[in-house]
Structures are given as structure tokens and as C-alpha cells.
Amino acid sequence: MSIFGGSSFGLPRTRPLSSKRAHVVSVLDIGTTKVVCIIARLTPRRESAVLPGRTHNVEVIGLGHQRSHGIKSGVIADLDAVENVVRLAVDAAERMAGLTVESLIVNVSAGRIGSDVYTATIDLGGQEVEAGDLRKVLIAAGQQSQGNDRAVLHSLPTGFSLDGERGIRDPLGMYGDVLGVDMHVVTAERAALRNLELCINRAHLTVEGVVATPYASGLAALVDDEVELGCAAIDMGGGMTTISVFAEGKLIHTDAIGIGGHHVTTDLARGLSTRIEDAERLKVVHGSAVANGADDREVVSVPPIGEDDRDQPTQVSKALLTRIISARIEETLEMLRDRIQKSGFSPVVGKRVVLTGGACQLTGMPEAARRILARNVRIGRPMGVSGLPAAAKGPAFSTAVGLTIYPQMADQETHAGQGGLFSPFGNGNSRFARMGQWLKESF
């Protein structure tokens, strides 16, 4: 399925899940430092106060991951290299699961992810809100987001209003003069999506759906109360750091900056005159985001650049290592703080921030984040799935796990195109799934 076929928004929409049937979902997380393929079996579950809105239990039955090649800050720079890594990751997952993958749900971090809220209103004339009114107001909001150079990844109604009174979750059947809706729309540049699709097609696979990385990582790393009360999930990847803000059970804002853990590694390689792989090892084994009083007394060995075995390692203090690392980490956290403040959602985030992604595992990262962000910070690991190997239970796999969760949450989205309202999601249980059914029956 082509990313640029189908609806006027140009993206394939994830297949709807039946709440009474089991499904097998294949996902692909393409990152700057690693590529992960997960094959998961989704089986129906009973409605529960734990993980509300989740209709299926997720069990991982296949997992493959490879070190990335050909990707820089989330952007595909070498199609051949990325294609080869994708093939290897998918093949490993297929062997573990004992089945063949044909289509995938993939994430996207590149393409300057945009996040906008569009508001639309229609006149009711004092009448009851009917399905047709919902259709009209959703189309009016959705059409504002259409552009030639950008494609819509997610279109989420975050709330309705009646006669200026906001906070109405389901206006169907209520009376008023003016019906309004706030629509959160996440977009990305079409060129980045074309390259993503091309890479996957070259591996003889098709794109089943596209999910913004911050949305996926938030689905995996946040707990129910955080999603409901308001929280920011910060995914610190190898080449990108993304932000997602959730409140009242919905994604309400996303953002991204082109800095990640690999930038810390290159800073070390330049500052200590060593190879990239040696700098990565120094960062993981000896690195810290905060200074320690004993750092001046500790010494680490830095291998030199070159193949001459006669070259001796350089001895440097751990304090120098920490200074190089902390400078980049502080810059990144200050940018995140300013982005959250500038977004206007700082009051919604409140004091709650969850760090996830591989780069957040650096020693001292929570302490540095608490100081600079001035918020309560915890490390978020992927939750809500079973069958994950021990090596894949860390923050580095949050995005991949979130992609397996996404299909059962996708019915919250509404996509409007030239042909009208598209709600191809839904298991029939959520409010928006029922709304979509009403619209389908009425029109």
C-alpha cells in the first residue's frame, strides 16, 4: 500500500481491530542507532480499570533488532544501508515468531513533525446535536490542516464545546446554538515519508500504518494516571529527542529536536580524540550527566585513533569526561524546557515528566532533568505487554512496544478528506468508534 495513495491525506490507515478476534501485528522502529522489528499477538481482553481503553492483551512472539546504518538524526541518508538493516531485523523477528511478515506499522521521527490544534464551529440553531452535525464540524476542523507539502499522521479530536462551554467529551444528543471541536493534528513532511516508504518497499514489505515516534513511546511508557492528569513523555533517542504531552486520556501536543545520545558520543570522540565506538563505550561505562566529587581522583583510559598497536592509551580524569557529557545534556534539557514552555502546555504538564528512550539510561540523567526541568522525573520503561525478552525491557524499546499498542488506540482518531469523514479505525467499544458507526449509518 502506498503512503500516498488512499485518502487525500495520503497515509495508509491501520486496519481496525475486532474486539472479539485475535490479531497478529508487525511493527518496525527505525531509529538512528538501532532498528527493531516486533511481531505481536493481540488477544481480546475484558474491559478493566487497568489500562482503560485497551481492548487486547499484547504478547510479543517475535523480536529482531540490528545496529542502524545509513540514518542520521532520524533521516534516511543511505537507502541501501537502511534496507539491509531492515531486512536483517525483520528476518530475525520472523524466525523467532515462525511466520512471514508482509506489512508493517512503522514510526517516523524525521520530517519536522508538526503539532497544531485546529478549532471549528457550526451553527445548530438551538437544535439537538446529531451525527450529521458531528460530521460537519469534524470535517471543518480537519480540512484546515490539509497542505501539499505535509501529510497528516494523526488527527485527534481533543474536546467539543457547546455555546462556548468547553470540556464536553460526547455532545451527541445535547442541545445548543453553536457546536465546536478542537482537533489536534500531527503532521510530517511528505518527502521524509516517501523515503521511508521507499526503503521498506525495497525490502519487499509494505507500510500498513505510520505512527509519530513521540505518540508511540508515550503509549508504552506512561501509566493511566499520567495520561489522564497530564504528563510529558520525553523520548531521548540516538539522533532525535521527542516530546509528547498527554492529558485527559489523549495526545494533545508533540515536538522534536534533532539532538540525541549519539551527539554525546561524537562530542566525546572529538574532545578525547578517540574512535566513535570507543567513545560510546566510555559513555556507557564511565559517563555521567552530573559531576561527582570523586571524579577528579578517578582516571580512565582513552584508546587513541589509529591502527598502530604501539600507540598507548591516554589517561584522562573522569571529571573531563563528565564535563563533555554534561555540557551536551544540559543544552538538550534546556531546549526541552524551553519547548515545553513555548508550547503553552506547561501548566498541563505540571510537575510530571517521564524520560524514556536509550539515551535516558545515562547515569545521572534523572537528577540532571529534575534540576533543569524543575519537575518530578522518572524513567519510563515499556509497559502493558508480555513476552518481551529481558534485553528488550529497557527504555530503549519504548517506541517499538508502543507501536504494538497503537492499533487498539487508533479508533480515537478521525480523518477527514475530500470525500468526507474517514474513521477506518475502531473495535466498536470506544466513544469515537461508536461515533464513527453513527456517521456511517447516517450517511
C-alpha positions in Angstrom: 0.0 0.0 0.0 1.4 3.3 -1.0 1.8 6.0 1.6 0.5 8.5 -0.9 -2.5 6.5 -2.1 -5.9 6.3 -0.5 -7.3 9.3 1.3 -6.5 12.8 0.4 -4.2 12.9 3.5 -2.0 10.4 1.7 -1.3 7.9 4.5 -2.5 4.3 4.9 -4.6 3.8 8.0 -4.1 0.9 10.3 -6.6 -1.9 10.0 -9.5 -1.8 12.5 -9.3 -4.4 15.3 -12.2 -6.6 16.1 -12.7 -6.8 19.9 -13.8 -10.4 19.5 -10.8 -11.7 17.4 -7.1 -12.2 17.9 -4.7 -10.4 15.6 -1.1 -10.5 14.7 0.7 -7.2 14.3 4.1 -6.5 12.9 5.9 -3.2 13.7 9.2 -1.6 12.8 11.0 1.1 14.8 13.6 2.7 12.6 16.0 4.7 14.7 19.4 6.4 14.4 21.2 3.8 16.5 19.1 0.7 16.0 16.3 -0.8 14.0 13.7 -3.0 15.9 11.1 -5.3 14.5 8.4 -6.8 16.8 5.8 -9.3 15.9 3.0 -9.4 18.5 -0.2 -11.4 19.0 -3.1 -9.3 20.2 -5.9 -11.3 22.0 -9.2 -9.9 23.3 -9.3 -8.8 26.9 -12.1 -7.8 29.2 -12.7 -4.2 30.0 -10.7 -3.3 33.1 -9.9 -0.3 35.3 -6.2 -1.1 34.5 -5.2 0.3 31.1 -8.7 1.6 30.2 -9.5 1.7 26.5 -7.2 -1.3 25.8 -9.2 -4.0 24.1 -6.4 -6.6 23.6 -3.6 -8.2 25.5 -0.3 -7.8 23.7 2.1 -10.7 23.6 5.5 -10.4 21.8 6.1 -13.6 19.8 9.0 -12.3 17.6 11.8 -9.8 18.1 14.7 -8.7 15.9 17.0 -5.7 16.3 20.1 -4.6 14.5 22.5 -1.7 14.8 21.4 1.1 12.4 23.4 2.2 9.4 22.6 4.9 7.0 20.4 7.0 9.3 21.4 10.4 10.6 19.2 12.3 13.2 16.3 10.2 12.2 16.7 11.0 8.5 17.5 8.2 5.9 20.9 9.1 4.4 21.7 5.8 2.7 18.9 3.7 1.3 21.0 0.6 0.6 22.3 0.5 4.2 18.9 1.1 5.8 17.3 -1.5 3.5 19.8 -4.1 4.6 19.4 -3.4 8.3 15.6 -3.6 7.9 15.9 -7.0 6.2 18.1 -8.4 9.0 15.8 -7.1 11.8 12.6 -8.4 10.1 14.2 -11.7 9.3 15.3 -12.3 12.9 11.7 -11.5 14.2 10.2 -13.8 11.6 12.5 -16.7 12.6 11.5 -16.2 16.3 7.8 -16.0 15.6 7.8 -18.7 12.9 5.8 -16.6 10.4 6.3 -14.3 7.5 5.8 -10.5 7.6 4.2 -8.8 4.6 3.3 -5.4 6.0 4.4 -3.2 9.0 3.3 -0.4 11.2 6.3 2.0 11.2 7.4 5.0 13.2 8.5 8.4 11.9 10.8 10.9 13.7 12.1 12.9 10.7 10.2 15.3 8.5 10.0 18.1 11.1 7.0 16.7 12.9 4.4 19.4 13.4 1.7 19.6 16.1 -1.2 22.0 15.7 -4.7 22.4 17.2 -7.5 23.5 14.8 -10.8 24.8 16.0 -14.0 24.8 14.0 -17.6 25.7 14.9 -21.0 25.2 13.2 -24.4 26.7 13.9 -27.0 24.4 15.5 -29.9 26.9 15.8 -30.8 25.6 19.2 -31.4 22.0 17.9 -30.2 18.7 19.2 -26.6 17.6 18.2 -27.0 14.8 15.6 -24.5 12.6 13.8 -24.5 14.9 10.8 -23.5 17.8 13.0 -20.6 15.9 14.3 -19.6 15.0 10.8 -19.7 18.7 9.6 -17.7 20.1 12.5 -15.0 17.4 12.3 -14.7 17.9 8.5 -14.4 21.7 9.0 -11.6 21.2 11.5 -9.8 18.5 9.5 -9.8 20.5 6.2 -7.9 23.3 7.9 -4.9 21.0 8.2 -4.5 20.0 4.6 -1.3 21.0 2.8 0.5 19.9 -0.3 3.9 19.5 1.4 2.8 17.8 4.6 0.9 14.7 5.4 -1.3 14.1 8.4 -0.1 11.3 10.8 -2.7 11.7 13.5 -6.0 13.6 13.7 -7.4 13.5 17.3 -10.5 15.4 18.5 -9.4 16.5 21.9 -12.7 18.0 23.0 -16.0 19.5 22.0 -17.8 22.7 23.0 -21.4 23.9 23.1 -22.2 27.6 23.2 -18.6 28.3 24.3 -18.6 25.8 27.1 -15.5 23.6 26.7 -14.7 20.2 28.1 -17.6 18.3 26.6 -16.4 14.8 25.6 -19.5 13.5 23.8 -22.1 16.1 22.7 -24.3 13.7 20.8 -28.0 14.3 21.8 -27.3 17.6 23.7 -28.9 20.9 22.7 -27.2 24.2 21.9 -26.7 27.0 19.4 -23.1 26.6 18.4 -21.1 23.3 18.3 -17.3 23.4 18.3 -14.4 21.0 18.2 -10.7 21.2 19.0 -8.7 18.9 16.7 -5.1 18.0 17.4 -3.3 17.3 14.1 0.2 15.8 13.9 1.9 16.2 10.5 5.2 15.4 8.8 6.9 16.4 5.6 5.9 14.2 2.7 9.4 13.9 1.4 10.6 12.1 4.6 7.6 9.7 4.4 8.3 9.0 0.7 11.9 7.9 1.6 10.6 5.8 4.5 8.2 4.0 2.3 10.8 3.5 -0.5 13.2 1.9 2.0 10.6 -0.5 3.3 9.3 -1.3 -0.2 12.8 -2.2 -1.3 12.8 -4.8 1.4 9.7 -6.3 -0.3 7.4 -5.1 2.6 4.5 -2.7 2.6 3.6 0.1 5.0 0.4 -0.7 6.9 0.4 2.5 9.0 2.6 5.3 10.2 2.9 6.5 13.8 4.7 9.5 15.1 7.5 8.4 17.4 6.5 10.6 20.4 3.0 9.1 20.3 4.2 5.5 20.3 6.7 6.0 23.1 4.1 7.7 25.3 1.7 4.9 24.8 4.3 2.4 26.1 5.9 4.4 28.9 3.1 6.3 30.7 0.7 5.0 33.3 -3.0 5.6 33.4 -2.9 8.5 35.9 -0.2 10.3 34.0 -2.2 10.1 30.7 -5.3 11.4 32.5 -3.9 14.1 34.7 -1.3 15.5 32.3 2.3 14.5 31.7 5.1 14.9 29.2 6.9 11.9 27.8 10.4 12.7 26.6 11.9 10.1 24.3 15.7 10.5 24.2 16.9 8.5 21.2 20.2 8.2 19.4 19.7 11.0 16.9 16.4 12.7 18.0 14.7 13.7 21.2 10.9 13.9 21.0 8.2 15.3 23.3 4.6 14.1 23.7 2.1 15.7 26.0 -0.9 13.7 27.2 -3.9 14.9 29.2 -7.5 13.6 29.8 -6.5 10.4 28.1 -5.4 12.0 24.8 -2.3 13.1 23.0 -2.5 16.9 22.9 1.0 18.0 21.7 4.1 16.7 20.1 7.5 18.2 19.3 11.0 17.0 18.4 14.6 18.3 18.4 17.5 16.9 16.3 19.8 16.1 19.2 20.2 12.7 20.8 22.6 10.3 22.6 24.8 9.9 19.5 25.7 13.6 19.7 27.1 13.0 23.2 29.2 10.2 21.7 30.6 12.3 18.9 31.4 15.1 21.4 33.4 12.6 23.4 35.1 11.3 20.3 36.2 14.8 19.3 37.1 16.0 22.7 39.1 13.0 23.6 40.5 12.3 20.1 39.2 8.7 20.1 37.1 6.5 17.8 33.3 6.6 17.8 33.0 3.0 19.2 35.5 3.7 22.0 33.7 7.0 22.8 30.4 5.1 23.0 32.0 2.5 25.4 33.4 5.3 27.6 30.0 7.0 27.7 28.2 3.8 28.7 30.7 2.5 31.2 32.1 5.7 32.8 29.8 8.5 31.7 27.6 10.6 33.9 25.3 13.6 33.3 26.2 15.1 36.7 29.5 15.7 38.4 30.7 13.7 41.3 33.2 14.9 44.0 35.4 11.9 43.3 35.7 12.4 39.5 38.9 14.4 39.8 40.6 11.5 41.5 39.4 8.8 39.0 41.3 8.2 35.8 40.0 6.4 32.6 42.0 5.1 29.7 41.1 6.6 26.3 42.2 4.5 23.3 43.9 6.5 20.5 42.7 6.9 17.0 44.7 4.7 14.6 45.7 1.1 14.0 49.2 1.4 15.4 49.4 -1.1 18.3 52.4 0.9 19.7 50.2 3.9 20.5 49.5 4.0 24.2 46.1 4.9 25.6 45.7 8.4 27.0 44.9 8.7 30.7 42.3 11.4 31.5 40.3 12.3 34.6 36.7 11.2 34.8 35.9 14.8 35.5 36.8 15.7 31.9 34.6 13.0 30.7 31.7 14.3 32.8 32.2 17.9 31.7 32.0 17.0 28.0 28.9 14.9 28.6 27.1 17.3 30.9 27.5 20.2 28.5 25.5 18.5 25.8 23.0 17.0 28.2 22.3 20.4 29.8 21.9 22.0 26.4 19.4 19.3 25.4 17.4 19.6 28.6 17.3 23.4 28.4 16.0 23.2 24.8 13.3 20.7 26.0 12.3 23.0 28.9 12.0 26.0 26.6 10.0 24.0 24.0 7.5 22.9 26.7 7.2 26.4 27.9 6.8 27.9 24.4 4.1 25.3 23.5 1.7 26.7 26.0 1.1 23.3 27.6 3.5 23.8 30.5 0.5 24.1 33.0 -0.9 20.8 31.6 2.3 19.0 32.1 2.5 20.3 35.7 5.3 18.6 37.6 5.2 15.3 35.8 7.9 14.3 33.2 8.8 10.7 32.1 12.1 10.1 30.4 12.3 7.1 28.0 14.5 6.1 25.1 18.0 4.7 25.1 19.8 7.9 25.9 17.9 8.4 29.2 19.8 5.5 30.7 22.9 7.6 31.1 24.0 7.7 34.8 22.7 10.9 36.5 20.1 11.7 33.8 17.1 11.8 36.1 19.0 14.1 38.5 20.0 16.5 35.7 16.5 16.6 34.3 14.9 17.3 37.7 17.3 20.3 38.2 16.9 21.8 34.7 13.2 21.0 34.0 12.2 21.7 37.7 9.8 18.8 37.6 9.4 15.4 39.0 11.1 13.0 36.7 11.1 9.2 36.4 12.5 6.7 33.9 9.8 5.1 31.8 10.1 1.5 30.6 7.7 -0.2 28.1 4.6 -1.5 29.9 1.4 -3.3 29.0 2.9 -6.1 27.0 4.1 -9.7 27.8 6.7 -11.9 26.2 9.4 -9.2 26.0 12.9 -10.7 26.4 14.9 -9.3 29.3 17.2 -7.4 26.9 14.2 -5.5 25.4 12.5 -4.4 28.7 14.5 -1.2 28.9 13.6 2.4 27.9 15.4 1.9 24.5 12.5 -0.3 23.3 9.5 2.0 24.3 8.8 3.2 20.8 8.8 -0.3 19.3 6.5 -1.6 22.1 4.2 1.5 21.7 3.8 0.6 18.0 2.3 -2.7 19.0 -0.1 -1.0 21.4 -1.2 1.7 18.8 -3.7 -0.4 16.7 -6.2 -0.7 19.6 -5.9 3.0 20.3 -6.2 4.2 16.7 -10.0 4.3 16.8 -9.7 7.6 18.8 -8.7 9.3 15.5 -10.8 10.9 12.9 -9.6 11.7 9.4 -11.4 14.0 7.1 -10.6 14.2 3.4 -12.2 15.4 0.2 -14.6 12.6 0.3 -15.9 13.3 3.8 -15.1 11.8 7.1 -12.8 8.8 7.4 -12.9 6.8 10.6 -11.4 3.5 9.4 -10.4 2.6 12.9 -12.4 1.0 15.7 -13.3 -2.0 17.6 -16.7 -0.7 18.4 -16.1 -0.1 22.1 -14.7 3.4 22.3 -16.7 6.7 22.1 -15.2 7.7 18.7 -15.7 4.2 17.3 -19.4 4.4 18.2 -19.5 7.9 16.7 -17.9 6.6 13.5 -20.6 4.0 13.3 -23.4 6.5 13.8 -21.9 8.7 11.0 -21.6 5.6 8.7 -25.2 4.7 9.3 -26.5 8.2 8.8 -24.6 8.9 5.6 
